[in-house]
């Protein structure tokens, strides 16, 4: 068991590294955010369906669950569109540092979704996040649009995680993911068809939409298979061996891995003002501290319950 736990802990770090690499692929793929997300969701749906088929998992879901997953699919599609749009108009470092605010948005939305009281330290951490954002806005004002896109993406990611949190414990995660990805690509397809038929812009299913370069196809397949389908299934697997607290803290390393990778691959294009890193460090620190406080509170509650049942 200790060996299995160590293996899954290392596996989790590899998965988080892959998630950090997703932003790199978003920069390397030359097409715009909307077609990029369409290809990603379509290909990932196919890969996960193949997994479900070989695992012989039942695909039947209730109508109520389907509509929940349909809504989640729209949210995750918008999350990815704004995520890659942020990368296209700014860079990887800006986008990933802003994505760290997801925990801040969750602390605001969670009491609404689950009808619980706001915790005092969540307010304090929220103020710290705002301080970090202020520093970044002040020194990197040229990336204003990218910062806004990334913040929207972080907010949508938080909404998606809260929706998923209500269904992931009750249903097979692979089936949930399949319907969410399929719903997302379905909505994007309807939009693109509408633009193609009624629009006057160059967006939509034009000839150029399907003319990807060889490198784009290679990066896209890597993004859909390894960074989406494999990473999702792998993250579910490691949760059987590791505590949610360990998973959460390790996942917070995604911006760190991504920013380091971006600097190594893109060099000076990713070099930011030193104050940017101070702001990013404040935001990331609040995420880690929030996890530590929540874990301490959970252990205290479990200890109290244990004493009562003695």
Secondary structure, 3 states (H helix, E strand, C coil): CHHHHHHHHHHHHHHHHHHHHHHHHHHHCCCCHHHHHHHHHHHHHHHHHHHHHHHCCCCCCCHHHHHHHHHHHHHHHHHHHHHHHHHHHCCHHHHHHHHCCHHHHHHHHHHHHHCCCCCHHHHHHHHHHHHHHHHHHHHCHHHHHHHHHHHHHHHHHHHHHHHHHCCCCCCCHHHHHHHHHHHHHHHHHHHHHHHHHHCCCCCCCCCHHHCCCHHHHHHHHHHHHHHHHHHHHHHHHHCCCCCHHHHHHHHCCHHHHHHHHHHHHHHHHHCCCHHHHHHHHHHHHHHHHHHHHHHHHHHHHHHHHHHHHC
